[in-house]
Amino acid sequence: MRPTLFALLFVLGACDQEHAPPTPAPSGISGGFLLPPAAEAATPVAERMVVRTGELQFRTADLGAARATLLAHTAAHGGYVASDTGDELPHALRAVLRLRIPTDRLDAFLVAIEPVGTLELRRLDAADVSEQWVDLQARLAAKARLEQRYLELIARAGTVAEVLDVEQELGKVRGDVESMQARMRVLGDQVALSTLTVTCLQPRATDGRALAFGAALRGGWDALLRVLVGVTFAWPLLALAALAAIVWRLRRAPRPQAPPLPFSV
């Protein structure tokens, strides 16, 4: 039976390679955190699978109030904060929040946060991953049929060696299935929750005289650096000019005259 079993394994593997759809290309959009399995929902094939991402930048007079408003609206719209960072720039305080907002409530969220400050940057992107989703579904269905055939072969195996051979192939199929399921969970999370990066800037209050003094110092320092750079590039010419000046002075210097000979009578 062993040669027949090997022939069946070869045929099943060939059929799997022949009917498997091409591997989908990466979407190039970074996903967020995976939702727990209990929170996964089956997405109808007829629906368009669209991944929405965006970036906003506000200028505000009160950074703390702007951040609190963003956090409140994020919770009110069923989202969560994936990251929250703050730092100091030379002329402003900055807070950067990476938000995950339910896609069906993203438009309402964008309207709700308009009073946060003066909008300086707005970028919204949408990537259709429907083809990838349908492709993964088809590949999973094919792997499920192949897995069932391998299970039938195990039931027909007559020796331990034959069982081990089939189980080895079955393990490869199950590994492929788990990889596809993980990819579908990532796509489902990206579609269900949009990723929005919001940056808030609070300008620093500056003294005009101090600012002018600092600008003057920077201007003087830049001028000095330019002079030093110019001297560095021109030093061969300066050296030749100095050598020429030395030679000219030597040639112009009066030569010593010999004392007159004594006159004898």
C-alpha positions in Angstrom: 0.0 0.0 0.0 3.0 2.3 0.6 3.6 3.1 -3.1 -0.1 3.8 -3.6 -0.1 6.1 -0.6 2.9 8.0 -1.9 1.2 8.4 -5.3 -1.9 9.8 -3.6 0.2 12.2 -1.6 1.9 13.4 -4.8 -1.4 13.8 -6.6 -2.9 15.7 -3.7 0.1 18.0 -3.4 0.0 18.7 -7.2 -3.7 19.5 -7.1 -3.1 21.9 -4.2 -0.4 23.7 -6.1 -2.5 23.8 -9.3 -5.7 25.2 -7.9 -4.2 27.5 -5.2 -4.7 31.1 -6.1 -1.6 33.3 -6.3 -0.3 34.7 -3.1 -1.7 38.2 -2.5 0.8 41.1 -2.5 1.3 42.9 0.7 -1.0 45.8 1.2 1.8 48.1 2.5 -0.4 49.5 5.3 0.6 48.7 8.8 -2.1 47.3 10.9 -2.9 47.8 14.5 -3.4 45.3 17.3 -5.2 42.0 16.6 -8.6 41.8 18.0 -9.3 38.9 20.3 -10.9 35.9 18.5 -14.2 36.4 20.4 -14.5 39.9 18.9 -13.9 38.8 15.3 -17.0 39.1 13.0 -17.5 37.4 9.6 -17.4 40.0 6.9 -19.8 39.3 3.9 -18.0 38.7 0.7 -20.3 41.2 -1.1 -19.0 44.1 1.1 -16.0 46.1 0.0 -13.1 45.6 2.4 -11.6 49.1 2.8 -8.7 50.0 5.1 -8.9 53.7 6.1 -5.9 55.6 7.5 -5.4 59.3 8.1 -3.2 62.1 9.6 -4.3 65.4 11.2 -2.3 68.2 12.7 -3.8 71.0 14.8 -2.3 74.2 16.3 -3.9 74.9 19.6 -3.5 77.4 22.5 -3.9 74.8 25.2 -2.2 71.4 24.5 -3.6 69.7 27.7 -7.2 70.7 26.8 -6.8 69.5 23.2 -5.4 66.2 24.3 -8.3 65.7 26.8 -10.8 66.5 24.1 -9.3 63.9 21.8 -9.3 61.2 24.5 -12.9 62.0 25.4 -14.1 61.8 21.8 -12.1 58.6 21.1 -13.8 56.9 24.0 -17.3 58.3 23.0 -17.0 56.9 19.5 -15.9 53.4 20.6 -12.2 53.7 19.8 -9.0 53.5 21.8 -5.6 55.1 22.0 -2.8 52.9 20.5 0.0 55.3 21.4 0.3 58.7 23.1 3.6 60.6 23.1 4.6 64.2 23.9 7.8 66.2 23.4 9.1 69.7 23.2 10.2 71.4 20.0 12.2 74.6 19.9 9.2 76.8 19.4 6.2 74.5 20.4 5.0 71.8 22.7 3.8 68.7 20.8 1.5 65.8 21.5 1.1 62.9 19.0 -1.8 60.4 19.5 -2.3 57.3 17.3 -6.0 56.5 17.5 -8.0 53.4 16.4 -11.6 54.5 15.6 -14.4 52.2 14.3 -14.5 52.8 10.6 -18.3 53.3 10.5 -17.9 56.2 13.0 -14.8 57.8 11.6 -16.6 60.6 9.7 -18.5 61.5 12.8 -15.3 61.5 14.9 -13.6 63.8 12.4 -16.4 66.3 12.7 -16.5 66.1 16.5 -12.8 67.0 16.9 -12.8 70.0 14.7 -12.9 72.4 17.7 -9.6 71.0 19.0 -7.7 73.8 17.2 -6.7 75.3 13.9 -6.3 72.5 11.3 -3.0 72.7 9.6 -2.8 69.3 7.9 -5.4 66.8 6.8 -4.6 63.5 5.0 -7.1 60.6 4.6 -6.3 57.4 2.6 -8.4 54.4 1.7 -7.1 51.1 0.4 -9.4 48.4 -1.0 -8.3 45.0 0.2 -11.4 43.1 -1.0 -9.4 41.1 -3.6 -7.0 40.0 -0.9 -9.8 39.0 1.4 -11.6 36.9 -1.3 -8.3 35.3 -2.3 -7.6 34.2 1.3 -11.1 32.8 1.6 -10.6 30.7 -1.6 -7.3 29.5 -0.4 -8.7 28.5 3.0 -11.5 26.6 1.4 -9.0 24.7 -0.8 -6.8 23.9 2.2 -9.8 22.7 4.1 -10.6 20.2 1.3 -7.0 19.1 1.2 -7.0 18.6 4.9 -10.1 16.4 4.8 -8.4 14.2 2.1 -5.3 13.7 4.2 -7.5 12.7 7.2 -9.2 10.1 4.9 -5.7 8.8 3.9 -4.7 8.4 7.6 -7.8 6.3 8.1 -6.7 4.1 5.2 -3.0 3.9 6.2 -1.9 0.4 7.0 1.4 1.0 8.8 2.8 3.5 11.3 5.2 4.8 8.6 2.4 5.6 6.3 0.5 7.4 9.1 3.6 9.5 9.8 4.0 10.4 6.1 0.5 11.6 5.9 0.7 13.5 9.2 3.8 15.3 8.0 1.9 16.6 4.9 -1.1 17.4 7.1 1.1 19.5 9.4 2.2 21.6 6.4 -1.4 22.2 5.4 -2.5 23.2 8.9 0.5 25.6 9.1 -0.7 27.2 5.9 -4.2 27.5 7.3 -3.1 29.1 10.5 -1.0 31.7 8.5 -4.0 32.6 6.3 -6.3 32.9 9.3 -3.8 35.2 11.0 -3.6 37.4 7.8 -7.4 37.5 7.7 -7.6 38.6 11.3 -5.1 41.4 10.5 -7.1 42.5 7.5 -10.4 42.3 9.5 -8.9 44.5 12.2 -7.6 47.1 9.8 -11.0 47.3 8.1 -13.0 47.4 11.3 -10.8 50.0 13.0 -9.3 53.0 11.1 -5.9 54.3 12.2 -5.7 58.0 12.7 -2.6 59.9 13.8 -3.4 63.3 15.4 -0.6 65.8 16.1 -1.3 68.9 18.3 1.1 71.8 18.6 1.1 74.6 21.2 3.4 77.5 20.2 5.7 78.7 22.9 5.5 82.3 24.2 8.7 84.1 23.2 10.2 87.5 24.1 10.8 89.6 21.0 14.1 91.0 22.3 15.4 87.6 23.4 14.4 86.2 20.0 16.2 89.0 18.2 19.3 88.5 20.3 19.3 84.8 19.6 18.8 85.4 15.9 21.8 87.9 16.0 24.0 85.3 17.7 23.0 82.6 15.2 23.6 85.0 12.3 27.1 86.0 13.7 28.0 82.4 14.2 26.9 81.4 10.7 29.0 84.3 9.2 32.0 83.1 11.2 31.6 79.6 9.9 31.3 80.8 6.3 34.5 82.8 6.7 36.3 79.8 8.1 35.1 77.6 5.3 36.2 80.1 2.8 39.7 80.3 4.3 39.9 76.5 4.3 39.2 76.4 0.6 41.4 79.4 -0.3 44.5 78.5 1.8 46.6 77.4 -1.3 46.1 80.8 -2.9 46.8 82.6 0.3 50.1 80.6 0.7 51.2 81.4 -2.8 50.4 85.1 -2.3 52.4 85.2 0.9 55.4 83.5 -0.8 55.2 86.0 -3.7 55.2 88.9 -1.2 58.3 87.5 0.6 60.2 87.1 -2.7 59.2 90.6 -3.8 60.4 92.2 -0.5 63.7 90.3 -0.8 64.3 91.6 -4.3 63.4 95.2 -3.4 65.6 95.3 -0.3 68.8 97.4 -0.9 72.0 95.4 -1.3 74.9 96.2 1.1 77.8 98.1 -0.7 81.4 97.3 -0.3 83.5 99.9 1.6 85.6 102.2 -0.6 89.3 101.3 -1.2 91.8 103.5 0.6 93.4 106.0 -1.9 97.2 105.9 -1.8 99.4 108.8 -3.0 
